[in-house]
Amino acid sequence: MSYRIALVCLGNICRSPMAHVVLEDRLAKAGLDDRVEVVSAGTGGWHEGESMDSRAADVLRSAGYDPSRHVARTFNTDWFVENDLLLAMDLSNQADMSDQAPTVAEQARVRMFREFDPEAIEGDVEVPDPWYGGASGFAAVLAMIERTTDQLVEQLPDLLES
């Protein structure tokens, strides 16, 4: 049985798919890819079935990742049953996910992705949405995702045992 991590943003075309690709890469390098499965979704369904935003894919490709397999999905209540760790990219995503939780206990399972970011400070827990900006925004988000993912993977053995 594998441990499942869900990464969730708004449309599932920028932040969460970037984190998905990076986390799968880091899991493979850590030898945990046979024990941990990664999925991603958006709280809004208007991009369902689409590929990743081309700017997100370009920044990933430039950094040596393969963004080609992504297909946007929509988060729903079933994700609480299907996943062990539910990570939101921003507070709005967290609220949308919590609103769909079947119980109060399930609401508590929704956490912020940047809880694992060693550079996050109190009050700065969101991954900014680069969609409205240029290439530099996507590069900054990728750097944030990489350092956060490295810390998450480092903590995974403890999460897998709990």
C-alpha positions in Angstrom: 0.0 0.0 0.0 1.4 3.4 -0.9 1.2 6.7 0.8 -0.6 9.3 -1.4 0.2 13.0 -1.4 -2.2 15.4 -3.1 -1.0 18.9 -4.2 -3.7 21.4 -4.8 -3.9 24.9 -6.4 -6.6 26.8 -8.1 -6.6 25.5 -11.7 -4.1 22.7 -11.7 -2.1 24.2 -14.5 0.8 26.0 -12.7 1.7 25.6 -9.1 0.4 22.1 -8.2 1.6 20.5 -11.4 5.0 22.0 -11.0 5.1 20.7 -7.4 3.9 17.3 -8.7 6.7 17.0 -11.2 9.4 18.1 -8.8 8.1 15.9 -6.0 8.0 12.8 -8.2 11.6 13.5 -9.3 12.8 13.9 -5.7 10.9 10.8 -4.6 12.7 8.8 -7.3 16.1 10.2 -6.3 15.4 9.3 -2.6 14.3 5.8 -3.5 10.8 6.4 -2.2 8.9 6.4 -5.4 7.7 2.8 -4.8 6.1 3.9 -1.5 4.7 7.3 -2.3 2.3 8.3 -5.0 1.7 11.9 -6.0 -1.4 13.5 -7.5 -2.4 17.0 -8.1 -5.6 18.9 -8.7 -7.2 22.3 -8.8 -10.1 23.6 -6.7 -11.7 25.1 -9.8 -12.6 22.8 -12.7 -12.3 25.1 -15.7 -9.0 23.6 -16.9 -9.9 20.0 -16.4 -8.3 17.8 -19.0 -5.8 20.5 -20.1 -2.1 20.4 -20.2 0.1 22.4 -17.9 0.5 26.1 -18.6 3.2 26.5 -21.2 5.2 28.9 -19.0 5.2 26.4 -16.2 6.2 23.6 -18.5 9.0 25.7 -20.0 10.5 26.6 -16.6 10.4 22.9 -15.6 11.9 21.7 -18.9 14.7 24.3 -18.6 15.5 22.9 -15.2 15.7 19.4 -16.5 12.2 18.1 -15.6 9.6 16.4 -17.8 6.3 18.2 -17.6 4.7 16.3 -20.5 2.5 13.9 -18.6 0.3 16.4 -16.7 -3.5 16.5 -17.3 -5.4 18.9 -15.1 -7.9 17.4 -12.6 -10.4 18.9 -10.2 -10.3 18.4 -6.4 -13.4 16.9 -4.8 -14.6 15.2 -1.6 -13.3 11.8 -2.7 -9.7 13.1 -2.4 -10.0 12.9 1.4 -10.5 9.2 1.2 -7.9 8.6 -1.6 -5.0 10.6 -0.1 -3.0 10.7 3.1 -1.5 14.2 2.9 -3.5 17.0 1.3 -1.3 20.1 0.6 -2.8 23.5 -0.5 -0.7 26.0 -2.4 -2.5 29.1 -0.9 -5.0 30.0 1.8 -7.9 30.2 -0.7 -7.2 26.7 -1.9 -7.0 25.5 1.7 -10.4 27.1 2.5 -11.9 25.5 -0.6 -10.5 22.1 0.3 -11.7 22.4 3.9 -15.2 23.4 2.8 -15.4 20.0 0.9 -14.2 18.0 3.9 -16.8 15.4 5.0 -16.0 15.9 8.7 -14.2 18.4 10.9 -11.5 15.8 11.4 -10.9 15.6 7.7 -10.6 19.4 7.6 -7.6 19.1 9.9 -5.8 17.0 7.3 -5.6 19.9 4.9 -2.2 21.5 5.3 -0.2 24.2 3.5 2.5 23.0 1.1 4.9 25.7 2.4 4.7 24.3 6.0 7.7 22.3 4.8 9.6 25.3 3.3 12.7 26.1 5.4 12.5 29.7 4.3 8.8 30.2 5.2 8.2 32.7 8.0 5.0 33.2 10.0 2.3 34.7 7.8 4.2 33.8 4.6 2.8 30.3 3.9 1.5 30.7 0.3 3.0 29.8 -3.0 2.2 32.8 -5.1 0.2 32.2 -8.3 2.5 33.1 -11.2 -0.2 32.8 -13.8 -0.7 36.6 -14.2 3.0 37.4 -14.3 6.0 36.7 -16.5 8.7 34.0 -16.7 10.5 35.3 -13.6 7.4 34.5 -11.5 7.5 30.9 -12.7 11.2 30.6 -11.9 10.7 32.0 -8.4 7.8 29.6 -7.8 10.0 26.7 -9.0 12.8 27.6 -6.6 10.2 27.8 -3.8 8.8 24.4 -4.8 12.2 22.8 -5.0 13.4 23.8 -1.6 10.0 23.0 0.0 9.9 19.6 -1.8 13.4 18.8 -0.6 12.3 19.3 3.0 9.1 17.4 2.5 11.0 14.4 1.2 13.5 14.6 4.1 10.5 14.4 6.5 8.6 11.7 4.6 10.2 8.7 6.4 8.6 10.1 9.7 5.3 10.6 7.9 5.3 7.1 6.5 5.8 5.6 9.9 3.0 7.6 11.6 
